Amino acid sequence: MVLDFSSGQRYDFAILRTPAEAVWSWSEEKMFMQMLGQETVQPNQVLVYHEQVNPQLPAGTFTIVGKIVAQDQTLMASAVIVVQ
């Protein structure tokens, strides 16, 4: 699989209260180089991106979403968390 990118950004993480309401986004205050890029993913290869974050969240149920921001691709994973 070949992933085409429109900037230096390769991934993003967000915390959602609802599908339409993001309460935090990793990329929100970041700037990325404006350059085309490409990555090739081989069969059985795994892409792993790590970030350590500490957003202040109120009590409630949230969905954490991680996604690859390649053009014309929808590659994402999510997990539900409960903050008490």
Number of C-alpha atoms within 10 A of each C-alpha: 8 11 16 17 20 16 17 14 19 18 17 17 22 18 23 18 15 11 9 7 9 15 15 16 16 16 13 10 6 8 10 11 9 11 10 11 14 15 12 10 12 9 7 6 8 8 7 6 12 8 8 6 8 6 11 8 14 11 9 10 14 21 17 17 17 19 17 19 19 20 12 9 13 10 11 13 11 13 10 11 12 10 9 8
